[in-house]
């Protein structure tokens, strides 16, 4: 069975962005050391339009071959005129408001997202599924998440968009690794506790 991994950037106080969802404050922490880590370990999490100018569009996917994201996350790409932001993966966008996909490589999921994720997880394959946010989608899929990769940036936002918007429920995970960077970023990896 394939894993669903919530690969997410957060502030020290657990927010993935400002109340509006804007997460540009995190970009200043993508220095040379951290970029080299992302390029080596998680190249597929960089958007296609970001990979091409950097000359790294030929990097193979290491962890994921499928991405699922919410409409607000997808809107960021659409506002830049990029209807297929992760062309190097199968792309799913969860939305009830987008009736027709603006790109044939992007499938719109308007029905039962949990059922769709379970279908994707049941497929054969070594690579998993990248949950790209946001808080509402992560809240809907909290019970389906097998792994968390949390990039914690040394910022306190005070308020904003949480990692999950869901009802209170305990979900236990086991810490697998922690990597620290000179700029103060931590990358923690957790597996769901059986």
N, CA and C atoms as a LAMMPS dump frame, in Angstrom:
ITEM: TIMESTEP
0
ITEM: NUMBER OF ATOMS
582
ITEM: BOX BOUNDS ff ff ff
-5.0000000000000000e+02 5.0000000000000000e+02
-5.0000000000000000e+02 5.0000000000000000e+02
-5.0000000000000000e+02 5.0000000000000000e+02
ITEM: ATOMS id mol type element x y z
1 1 1 N 0.84 -1.188 0
2 1 2 C 0 0 0
3 1 3 C 0.877 1.239 0
4 2 1 N 0.487 2.222 -0.807
5 2 2 C 1.245 3.468 -0.905
6 2 3 C 0.912 4.401 0.251
7 3 1 N 1.868 5.266 0.596
8 3 2 C 1.69 6.196 1.712
9 3 3 C 1.167 7.546 1.231
10 4 1 N 0.36 8.166 2.092
11 4 2 C -0.02 9.563 1.936
12 4 3 C 0.86 10.344 2.901
13 5 1 N 1.65 11.279 2.368
14 5 2 C 2.574 12.068 3.166
15 5 3 C 2.181 13.533 3.122
16 6 1 N 1.984 14.09 4.298
17 6 2 C 1.733 15.53 4.414
18 6 3 C 3.095 16.189 4.562
19 7 1 N 3.581 16.761 3.468
20 7 2 C 4.885 17.427 3.393
21 7 3 C 4.579 18.913 3.46
22 8 1 N 4.89 19.535 4.612
23 8 2 C 4.36 20.873 4.854
24 8 3 C 5.373 21.77 5.548
25 9 1 N 5.303 23.054 5.252
26 9 2 C 6.117 24.073 5.907
27 9 3 C 5.278 24.727 7
28 10 1 N 5.88 24.896 8.188
29 10 2 C 5.157 25.522 9.304
30 10 3 C 6.068 26.487 10.058
31 11 1 N 5.429 27.391 10.771
32 11 2 C 6.149 28.265 11.689
33 11 3 C 6.377 27.507 12.997
34 12 1 N 7.178 28.073 13.885
35 12 2 C 7.409 27.439 15.191
36 12 3 C 6.098 27.204 15.925
37 13 1 N 5.156 28.145 15.76
38 13 2 C 3.876 28.015 16.459
39 13 3 C 2.812 27.279 15.648
40 14 1 N 3.232 26.547 14.61
41 14 2 C 2.35 25.598 13.941
42 14 3 C 1.446 26.131 12.857
43 15 1 N 1.758 27.295 12.283
44 15 2 C 0.932 27.835 11.21
45 15 3 C 1.61 27.629 9.859
46 16 1 N 0.811 27.294 8.845
47 16 2 C 1.348 27.055 7.502
48 16 3 C 1.298 28.311 6.644
49 17 1 N 0.806 29.368 7.209
50 17 2 C 0.752 30.64 6.509
51 17 3 C -0.017 31.659 7.317
52 18 1 N -0.08 32.858 6.798
53 18 2 C -0.851 33.934 7.411
54 18 3 C -2.335 33.554 7.396
55 19 1 N -3.193 34.318 8.071
56 19 2 C -4.629 33.997 8.027
57 19 3 C -5.172 33.861 6.602
58 20 1 N -4.592 34.6 5.659
59 20 2 C -5.024 34.507 4.254
60 20 3 C -4.454 33.277 3.557
61 21 1 N -3.488 32.612 4.206
62 21 2 C -2.832 31.46 3.605
63 21 3 C -1.493 31.801 2.99
64 22 1 N -1.161 33.087 2.904
65 22 2 C 0.112 33.512 2.323
66 22 3 C 1.275 32.941 3.128
67 23 1 N 2.177 32.242 2.432
68 23 2 C 3.325 31.608 3.094
69 23 3 C 4.655 32.118 2.55
70 24 1 N 4.644 33.283 1.926
71 24 2 C 5.87 33.792 1.326
72 24 3 C 6.947 34.109 2.363
73 25 1 N 6.589 34.317 3.623
74 25 2 C 7.583 34.589 4.669
75 25 3 C 8.576 33.439 4.805
76 26 1 N 8.164 32.236 4.452
77 26 2 C 9.04 31.064 4.582
78 26 3 C 10.137 31.026 3.5
79 27 1 N 9.895 31.692 2.378
80 27 2 C 10.812 31.587 1.242
81 27 3 C 12.22 32.083 1.554
82 28 1 N 12.346 33.028 2.468
83 28 2 C 13.674 33.566 2.775
84 28 3 C 14.591 32.522 3.421
85 29 1 N 14.028 31.416 3.881
86 29 2 C 14.829 30.369 4.523
87 29 3 C 15.333 29.312 3.533
88 30 1 N 14.958 29.446 2.288
89 30 2 C 15.443 28.494 1.282
90 30 3 C 16.801 29.004 0.784
91 31 1 N 17.806 28.798 1.624
92 31 2 C 19.163 29.179 1.272
93 31 3 C 19.841 28.022 0.532
94 32 1 N 21.128 28.163 0.252
95 32 2 C 21.832 27.145 -0.541
96 32 3 C 21.802 25.766 0.125
97 33 1 N 22.067 25.719 1.437
98 33 2 C 22.087 24.43 2.142
99 33 3 C 20.719 23.757 2.1
100 34 1 N 19.676 24.523 2.381
101 34 2 C 18.33 23.947 2.419
102 34 3 C 17.865 23.573 1.014
103 35 1 N 18.187 24.403 0.023
104 35 2 C 17.827 24.09 -1.358
105 35 3 C 18.49 22.785 -1.81
106 36 1 N 19.762 22.606 -1.463
107 36 2 C 20.467 21.374 -1.847
108 36 3 C 19.795 20.153 -1.212
109 37 1 N 19.324 20.296 0.025
110 37 2 C 18.584 19.211 0.683
111 37 3 C 17.302 18.893 -0.092
112 38 1 N 16.52 19.927 -0.407
113 38 2 C 15.268 19.713 -1.141
114 38 3 C 15.54 19.073 -2.499
115 39 1 N 16.548 19.557 -3.174
116 39 2 C 16.896 19.037 -4.501
117 39 3 C 17.307 17.571 -4.424
118 40 1 N 18.069 17.212 -3.389
119 40 2 C 18.553 15.835 -3.252
120 40 3 C 17.493 14.888 -2.711
121 41 1 N 16.715 15.344 -1.746
122 41 2 C 15.784 14.453 -1.05
123 41 3 C 14.335 14.515 -1.539
124 42 1 N 13.858 15.689 -1.883
125 42 2 C 12.453 15.852 -2.257
126 42 3 C 12.303 16.722 -3.512
127 43 1 N 12.991 16.371 -4.602
128 43 2 C 12.933 17.241 -5.784
129 43 3 C 11.533 17.368 -6.371
130 44 1 N 10.723 16.333 -6.227
131 44 2 C 9.391 16.355 -6.817
132 44 3 C 8.455 17.34 -6.137
133 45 1 N 8.805 17.813 -4.944
134 45 2 C 7.942 18.769 -4.244
135 45 3 C 8.123 20.186 -4.769
136 46 1 N 9.097 20.4 -5.627
137 46 2 C 9.28 21.698 -6.267
138 46 3 C 8.452 21.717 -7.547
139 47 1 N 7.728 22.808 -7.741
140 47 2 C 6.848 22.898 -8.906
141 47 3 C 7.644 22.868 -10.202
142 48 1 N 6.989 22.439 -11.247
143 48 2 C 7.635 22.332 -12.547
144 48 3 C 8.157 23.688 -13.005
145 49 1 N 7.35 24.737 -12.841
146 49 2 C 7.802 26.055 -13.286
147 49 3 C 8.937 26.596 -12.418
148 50 1 N 9.145 26.042 -11.223
149 50 2 C 10.29 26.396 -10.399
150 50 3 C 11.519 25.581 -10.762
151 51 1 N 11.314 24.355 -11.18
152 51 2 C 12.423 23.456 -11.511
153 51 3 C 13.083 23.837 -12.84
154 52 1 N 12.291 24.224 -13.816
155 52 2 C 12.82 24.495 -15.155
156 52 3 C 13.869 25.613 -15.17
157 53 1 N 13.597 26.791 -14.585
158 53 2 C 14.609 27.853 -14.629
159 53 3 C 15.897 27.493 -13.871
160 54 1 N 15.778 26.596 -12.897
161 54 2 C 16.946 26.192 -12.118
162 54 3 C 17.739 25.068 -12.786
163 55 1 N 17.216 24.564 -13.902
164 55 2 C 17.912 23.502 -14.626
165 55 3 C 17.866 22.155 -13.933
166 56 1 N 16.833 21.931 -13.128
167 56 2 C 16.727 20.665 -12.397
168 56 3 C 15.462 19.904 -12.772
169 57 1 N 14.923 20.21 -13.927
170 57 2 C 13.678 19.571 -14.347
171 57 3 C 13.857 18.085 -14.64
172 58 1 N 15.105 17.639 -14.805
173 58 2 C 15.354 16.239 -15.133
174 58 3 C 15.532 15.35 -13.901
175 59 1 N 15.437 15.91 -12.699
176 59 2 C 15.604 15.099 -11.492
177 59 3 C 14.454 14.114 -11.35
178 60 1 N 14.798 12.894 -10.963
179 60 2 C 13.765 11.862 -10.8
180 60 3 C 13.031 12.031 -9.478
181 61 1 N 11.771 11.65 -9.486
182 61 2 C 10.983 11.66 -8.259
183 61 3 C 11.549 10.616 -7.299
184 62 1 N 11.73 10.999 -6.055
185 62 2 C 12.316 10.095 -5.069
186 62 3 C 11.276 9.468 -4.142
187 63 1 N 10.233 10.228 -3.798
188 63 2 C 9.264 9.755 -2.815
189 63 3 C 7.834 9.679 -3.35
190 64 1 N 7.499 10.583 -4.287
191 64 2 C 6.103 10.719 -4.712
192 64 3 C 5.98 10.708 -6.231
193 65 1 N 4.879 10.094 -6.704
194 65 2 C 4.553 10.184 -8.126
195 65 3 C 3.169 10.787 -8.337
196 66 1 N 2.52 11.144 -7.226
197 66 2 C 1.159 11.669 -7.25
198 66 3 C 1.077 12.813 -6.257
199 67 1 N 0.339 13.856 -6.614
200 67 2 C 0.121 14.987 -5.708
201 67 3 C -1.369 15.241 -5.598
202 68 1 N -1.812 15.569 -4.393
203 68 2 C -3.191 15.987 -4.167
204 68 3 C -3.135 17.289 -3.382
205 69 1 N -3.881 18.274 -3.86
206 69 2 C -3.877 19.576 -3.2
207 69 3 C -5.266 20.179 -3.228
208 70 1 N -5.471 21.131 -2.337
209 70 2 C -6.744 21.83 -2.269
210 70 3 C -6.829 22.929 -3.313
211 71 1 N -8.022 23.452 -3.471
212 71 2 C -8.255 24.488 -4.479
213 71 3 C -7.446 25.742 -4.202
214 72 1 N -7.347 26.171 -2.932
215 72 2 C -6.601 27.394 -2.621
216 72 3 C -5.123 27.244 -2.982
217 73 1 N -4.55 26.085 -2.718
218 73 2 C -3.15 25.839 -3.101
219 73 3 C -3.006 25.866 -4.624
220 74 1 N -3.952 25.274 -5.307
221 74 2 C -3.925 25.246 -6.769
222 74 3 C -4.116 26.647 -7.353
223 75 1 N -4.93 27.465 -6.687
224 75 2 C -5.166 28.831 -7.161
225 75 3 C -3.877 29.633 -7.253
226 76 1 N -2.915 29.358 -6.373
227 76 2 C -1.63 30.066 -6.421
228 76 3 C -0.981 29.85 -7.786
229 77 1 N -1.001 28.621 -8.269
230 77 2 C -0.428 28.322 -9.587
231 77 3 C -1.258 28.953 -10.701
232 78 1 N -2.579 28.844 -10.596
233 78 2 C -3.432 29.415 -11.641
234 78 3 C -3.235 30.915 -11.774
235 79 1 N -3.035 31.6 -10.641
236 79 2 C -2.801 33.048 -10.674
237 79 3 C -1.506 33.393 -11.401
238 80 1 N -0.57 32.446 -11.443
239 80 2 C 0.694 32.642 -12.165
240 80 3 C 0.584 32.173 -13.618
241 81 1 N -0.609 31.71 -14.008
242 81 2 C -0.804 31.214 -15.366
243 81 3 C -0.25 29.817 -15.579
244 82 1 N -0.198 29.026 -14.494
245 82 2 C 0.361 27.672 -14.564
246 82 3 C -0.745 26.668 -14.22
247 83 1 N -1.444 26.127 -15.221
248 83 2 C -2.536 25.195 -14.937
249 83 3 C -2.088 23.772 -14.591
250 84 1 N -0.799 23.455 -14.823
251 84 2 C -0.261 22.138 -14.501
252 84 3 C 1.034 22.334 -13.698
253 85 1 N 0.915 22.68 -12.4
254 85 2 C 2.095 23.069 -11.625
255 85 3 C 3.063 21.938 -11.292
256 86 1 N 2.603 20.705 -11.33
257 86 2 C 3.46 19.553 -11.019
258 86 3 C 3.382 18.546 -12.155
259 87 1 N 3.818 18.971 -13.329
260 87 2 C 3.697 18.147 -14.532
261 87 3 C 4.504 16.855 -14.445
262 88 1 N 5.415 16.77 -13.504
263 88 2 C 6.242 15.577 -13.319
264 88 3 C 5.567 14.542 -12.412
265 89 1 N 4.301 14.796 -12.031
266 89 2 C 3.527 13.846 -11.219
267 89 3 C 2.088 13.8 -11.731
268 90 1 N 1.344 12.787 -11.282
269 90 2 C -0.106 12.781 -11.504
270 90 3 C -0.68 13.809 -10.541
271 91 1 N -1.588 14.639 -11.021
272 91 2 C -2.074 15.76 -10.227
273 91 3 C -3.576 15.673 -9.982
274 92 1 N -3.948 15.84 -8.71
275 92 2 C -5.348 15.877 -8.3
276 92 3 C -5.576 17.148 -7.499
277 93 1 N -6.662 17.836 -7.809
278 93 2 C -7.053 19.041 -7.081
279 93 3 C -8.439 18.806 -6.525
280 94 1 N -8.577 19.005 -5.208
281 94 2 C -9.866 18.822 -4.55
282 94 3 C -10.605 20.153 -4.572
283 95 1 N -11.755 20.171 -5.239
284 95 2 C -12.526 21.406 -5.351
285 95 3 C -13.966 21.094 -5.706
286 96 1 N -14.86 21.821 -5.058
287 96 2 C -16.276 21.73 -5.433
288 96 3 C -16.651 22.886 -6.354
289 97 1 N -15.786 23.902 -6.42
290 97 2 C -16.101 25.081 -7.231
291 97 3 C -15.532 25.012 -8.646
292 98 1 N -14.433 24.276 -8.847
293 98 2 C -13.889 24.124 -10.197
294 98 3 C -14.628 22.962 -10.857
295 99 1 N -15.396 23.27 -11.872
296 99 2 C -16.222 22.239 -12.514
297 99 3 C -15.466 21.479 -13.592
298 100 1 N -14.537 22.173 -14.261
299 100 2 C -13.779 21.538 -15.346
300 100 3 C -12.31 21.903 -15.185
301 101 1 N -11.457 20.921 -15.326
302 101 2 C -10.025 21.158 -15.166
303 101 3 C -9.503 22.082 -16.262
304 102 1 N -8.668 23.064 -15.895
305 102 2 C -8.079 23.94 -16.903
306 102 3 C -6.928 23.273 -17.667
307 103 1 N -6.569 22.05 -17.27
308 103 2 C -5.478 21.335 -17.934
309 103 3 C -5.8 19.842 -17.915
310 104 1 N -5.606 19.143 -19.027
311 104 2 C -5.932 17.709 -19.051
312 104 3 C -5.075 16.866 -18.103
313 105 1 N -3.936 17.392 -17.646
314 105 2 C -3.065 16.645 -16.734
315 105 3 C -3.497 16.776 -15.274
316 106 1 N -4.509 17.599 -15.017
317 106 2 C -4.986 17.827 -13.649
318 106 3 C -6.405 17.298 -13.532
319 107 1 N -6.597 16.361 -12.606
320 107 2 C -7.932 15.814 -12.381
321 107 3 C -8.566 16.507 -11.183
322 108 1 N -9.787 16.963 -11.369
323 108 2 C -10.529 17.611 -10.292
324 108 3 C -11.289 16.544 -9.512
325 109 1 N -11.143 16.565 -8.183
326 109 2 C -11.864 15.65 -7.301
327 109 3 C -12.921 16.488 -6.586
328 110 1 N -14.182 16.266 -6.937
329 110 2 C -15.255 17.055 -6.333
330 110 3 C -16.127 16.22 -5.4
331 111 1 N -15.902 14.933 -5.405
332 111 2 C -16.701 14.043 -4.564
333 111 3 C -15.987 13.666 -3.287
334 112 1 N -16.077 12.422 -2.931
335 112 2 C -15.527 11.895 -1.68
336 112 3 C -14.005 11.802 -1.764
337 113 1 N -13.315 12.773 -1.162
338 113 2 C -11.859 12.836 -1.238
339 113 3 C -11.201 11.691 -0.469
340 114 1 N -11.808 11.262 0.627
341 114 2 C -11.247 10.148 1.399
342 114 3 C -11.263 8.88 0.543
343 115 1 N -12.362 8.64 -0.149
344 115 2 C -12.457 7.465 -1.02
345 115 3 C -11.419 7.542 -2.138
346 116 1 N -11.219 8.735 -2.696
347 116 2 C -10.237 8.899 -3.769
348 116 3 C -8.83 8.606 -3.256
349 117 1 N -8.489 9.116 -2.065
350 117 2 C -7.166 8.879 -1.501
351 117 3 C -6.979 7.399 -1.189
352 118 1 N -8.001 6.753 -0.669
353 118 2 C -7.887 5.31 -0.408
354 118 3 C -7.665 4.531 -1.703
355 119 1 N -8.304 4.951 -2.769
356 119 2 C -8.118 4.321 -4.08
357 119 3 C -6.666 4.512 -4.545
358 120 1 N -6.133 5.72 -4.392
359 120 2 C -4.75 6.002 -4.794
360 120 3 C -3.756 5.225 -3.939
361 121 1 N -4.031 5.126 -2.64
362 121 2 C -3.129 4.398 -1.743
363 121 3 C -3.112 2.903 -2.063
364 122 1 N -4.221 2.378 -2.569
365 122 2 C -4.327 0.946 -2.861
366 122 3 C -3.619 0.549 -4.154
367 123 1 N -3.218 1.517 -4.954
368 123 2 C -2.519 1.213 -6.201
369 123 3 C -1.155 0.581 -5.92
370 124 1 N -0.681 -0.183 -6.883
371 124 2 C 0.667 -0.744 -6.808
372 124 3 C 1.673 0.354 -7.105
373 125 1 N 2.827 0.263 -6.49
374 125 2 C 3.888 1.217 -6.796
375 125 3 C 4.736 1.513 -5.588
376 126 1 N 5.961 1.906 -5.842
377 126 2 C 6.905 2.199 -4.77
378 126 3 C 6.802 3.635 -4.281
379 127 1 N 6.346 4.543 -5.136
380 127 2 C 6.278 5.949 -4.761
381 127 3 C 4.908 6.277 -4.181
382 128 1 N 4.889 7.287 -3.312
383 128 2 C 3.67 7.624 -2.591
384 128 3 C 2.958 8.842 -3.127
385 129 1 N 2.123 9.399 -2.252
386 129 2 C 1.236 10.508 -2.589
387 129 3 C 1.623 11.704 -1.721
388 130 1 N 1.844 12.821 -2.352
389 130 2 C 2.234 14.07 -1.704
390 130 3 C 0.985 14.898 -1.438
391 131 1 N 0.643 15.083 -0.159
392 131 2 C -0.438 15.975 0.237
393 131 3 C 0.165 17.359 0.366
394 132 1 N -0.242 18.255 -0.523
395 132 2 C 0.379 19.571 -0.647
396 132 3 C -0.434 20.658 0.044
397 133 1 N -1.372 20.316 0.861
398 133 2 C -2.121 21.358 1.576
399 133 3 C -3.415 21.672 0.881
400 134 1 N -4.154 22.406 1.561
401 134 2 C -3.962 23.189 2.762
402 134 3 C -4.65 22.582 3.965
403 135 1 N -4.94 23.478 4.899
404 135 2 C -5.436 23.093 6.211
405 135 3 C -6.769 22.344 6.148
406 136 1 N -7.674 22.791 5.297
407 136 2 C -8.984 22.135 5.2
408 136 3 C -8.852 20.72 4.639
409 137 1 N -8.065 20.591 3.565
410 137 2 C -7.876 19.277 2.959
411 137 3 C -7.152 18.342 3.927
412 138 1 N -6.119 18.847 4.592
413 138 2 C -5.399 18.025 5.576
414 138 3 C -6.336 17.594 6.699
415 139 1 N -7.244 18.472 7.099
416 139 2 C -8.224 18.113 8.122
417 139 3 C -9.156 17.008 7.673
418 140 1 N -9.564 17.044 6.413
419 140 2 C -10.427 15.986 5.874
420 140 3 C -9.7 14.652 5.784
421 141 1 N -8.385 14.725 5.549
422 141 2 C -7.599 13.508 5.312
423 141 3 C -6.748 13.087 6.503
424 142 1 N -6.945 13.72 7.657
425 142 2 C -6.072 13.477 8.81
426 142 3 C -5.956 11.992 9.159
427 143 1 N -7.03 11.243 9.043
428 143 2 C -6.989 9.815 9.377
429 143 3 C -6.317 8.972 8.295
430 144 1 N -6.095 9.534 7.117
431 144 2 C -5.466 8.817 6.011
432 144 3 C -3.971 9.101 5.909
433 145 1 N -3.485 10.081 6.645
434 145 2 C -2.073 10.467 6.562
435 145 3 C -1.216 9.416 7.243
436 146 1 N -0.258 8.878 6.49
437 146 2 C 0.646 7.836 6.991
438 146 3 C 1.964 8.412 7.488
439 147 1 N 2.328 9.572 6.964
440 147 2 C 3.634 10.143 7.26
441 147 3 C 3.52 11.669 7.25
442 148 1 N 4.245 12.292 8.164
443 148 2 C 4.36 13.745 8.198
444 148 3 C 5.819 14.103 7.954
445 149 1 N 6.061 15.046 7.048
446 149 2 C 7.388 15.639 6.885
447 149 3 C 7.155 17.126 7.107
448 150 1 N 7.614 17.592 8.269
449 150 2 C 7.319 18.959 8.704
450 150 3 C 8.587 19.796 8.644
451 151 1 N 8.563 20.778 7.758
452 151 2 C 9.666 21.733 7.651
453 151 3 C 9.309 22.906 8.569
454 152 1 N 9.978 22.999 9.701
455 152 2 C 9.67 24.057 10.674
456 152 3 C 10.653 25.204 10.489
457 153 1 N 10.098 26.376 10.188
458 153 2 C 10.902 27.575 9.969
459 153 3 C 10.961 28.391 11.259
460 154 1 N 12.107 29.035 11.544
461 154 2 C 12.263 29.757 12.809
462 154 3 C 11.549 31.112 12.809
463 155 1 N 10.243 31.039 12.686
464 155 2 C 9.378 32.214 12.704
465 155 3 C 8.201 31.939 13.62
466 156 1 N 7.713 32.983 14.273
467 156 2 C 6.463 32.913 15.025
468 156 3 C 5.487 33.828 14.302
469 157 1 N 4.36 33.281 13.865
470 157 2 C 3.36 34.067 13.152
471 157 3 C 2.287 34.619 14.084
472 158 1 N 2.099 33.999 15.24
473 158 2 C 1.111 34.493 16.191
474 158 3 C -0.297 34.028 15.899
475 159 1 N -0.686 34.045 14.648
476 159 2 C -1.97 33.504 14.212
477 159 3 C -1.831 33.205 12.733
478 160 1 N -2.788 32.485 12.222
479 160 2 C -2.722 32.162 10.802
480 160 3 C -3.459 30.891 10.485
481 161 1 N -3.073 30.274 9.374
482 161 2 C -3.693 29.035 8.933
483 161 3 C -2.992 27.868 9.627
484 162 1 N -3.746 27.051 10.369
485 162 2 C -3.132 25.923 11.079
486 162 3 C -2.77 24.789 10.119
487 163 1 N -2.007 23.834 10.611
488 163 2 C -1.672 22.667 9.788
489 163 3 C -2.917 21.87 9.414
490 164 1 N -3.855 21.775 10.347
491 164 2 C -5.083 21.01 10.143
492 164 3 C -6.274 21.842 10.591
493 165 1 N -7.332 21.84 9.807
494 165 2 C -8.624 22.354 10.256
495 165 3 C -9.536 21.141 10.341
496 166 1 N -9.742 20.677 11.58
497 166 2 C -10.565 19.48 11.767
498 166 3 C -11.108 19.477 13.179
499 167 1 N -12 18.56 13.428
500 167 2 C -12.506 18.38 14.78
501 167 3 C -11.396 17.8 15.644
502 168 1 N -11.521 18.007 16.941
503 168 2 C -10.525 17.479 17.869
504 168 3 C -10.49 15.957 17.784
505 169 1 N -9.284 15.43 17.633
506 169 2 C -9.079 13.981 17.626
507 169 3 C -7.587 13.737 17.839
508 170 1 N -7.268 12.726 18.599
509 170 2 C -5.867 12.387 18.821
510 170 3 C -5.376 11.474 17.703
511 171 1 N -4.245 11.808 17.154
512 171 2 C -3.592 10.969 16.154
513 171 3 C -2.13 10.878 16.536
514 172 1 N -1.67 9.694 16.835
515 172 2 C -0.295 9.541 17.318
516 172 3 C 0.653 9.167 16.187
517 173 1 N 1.82 9.808 16.231
518 173 2 C 2.873 9.562 15.253
519 173 3 C 4.174 9.318 15.999
520 174 1 N 5.085 8.596 15.368
521 174 2 C 6.388 8.282 15.941
522 174 3 C 7.458 9.047 15.178
523 175 1 N 8.306 9.748 15.893
524 175 2 C 9.386 10.5 15.277
525 175 3 C 10.392 9.538 14.644
526 176 1 N 10.704 9.755 13.371
527 176 2 C 11.665 8.918 12.655
528 176 3 C 13.015 9.599 12.48
529 177 1 N 12.984 10.917 12.262
530 177 2 C 14.251 11.63 12.062
531 177 3 C 14.05 13.124 12.244
532 178 1 N 15.165 13.794 12.553
533 178 2 C 15.2 15.256 12.635
534 178 3 C 16.473 15.705 11.938
535 179 1 N 16.335 16.665 11.079
536 179 2 C 17.517 17.24 10.422
537 179 3 C 17.505 18.735 10.69
538 180 1 N 18.641 19.269 11.084
539 180 2 C 18.749 20.698 11.364
540 180 3 C 19.609 21.361 10.297
541 181 1 N 19.335 22.628 10.075
542 181 2 C 20.058 23.409 9.075
543 181 3 C 20.615 24.665 9.727
544 182 1 N 21.671 25.204 9.141
545 182 2 C 22.347 26.363 9.696
546 182 3 C 21.469 27.592 9.808
547 183 1 N 20.433 27.685 9.006
548 183 2 C 19.535 28.842 9.046
549 183 3 C 18.431 28.7 10.093
550 184 1 N 18.469 27.62 10.878
551 184 2 C 17.472 27.417 11.932
552 184 3 C 16.296 26.549 11.54
553 185 1 N 16.231 26.095 10.308
554 185 2 C 15.141 25.234 9.855
555 185 3 C 15.349 23.828 10.416
556 186 1 N 14.256 23.195 10.803
557 186 2 C 14.247 21.79 11.209
558 186 3 C 13.341 21.032 10.245
559 187 1 N 13.743 19.839 9.852
560 187 2 C 12.862 18.963 9.074
561 187 3 C 12.683 17.701 9.901
562 188 1 N 11.441 17.505 10.348
563 188 2 C 11.106 16.337 11.158
564 188 3 C 10.239 15.387 10.35
565 189 1 N 10.532 14.109 10.492
566 189 2 C 9.759 13.085 9.781
567 189 3 C 9.11 12.179 10.813
568 190 1 N 7.812 11.962 10.664
569 190 2 C 7.032 11.122 11.581
570 190 3 C 6.278 10.071 10.781
571 191 1 N 6.131 8.885 11.356
572 191 2 C 5.254 7.854 10.803
573 191 3 C 4.071 7.683 11.743
574 192 1 N 2.91 7.383 11.152
575 192 2 C 1.74 7.133 11.991
576 192 3 C 2 5.949 12.889
577 193 1 N 1.646 6.092 14.145
578 193 2 C 1.827 5.005 15.106
579 193 3 C 0.768 3.94 14.848
580 194 1 N 1.188 2.663 14.746
581 194 2 C 0.199 1.603 14.468
582 194 3 C -0.783 1.412 15.594
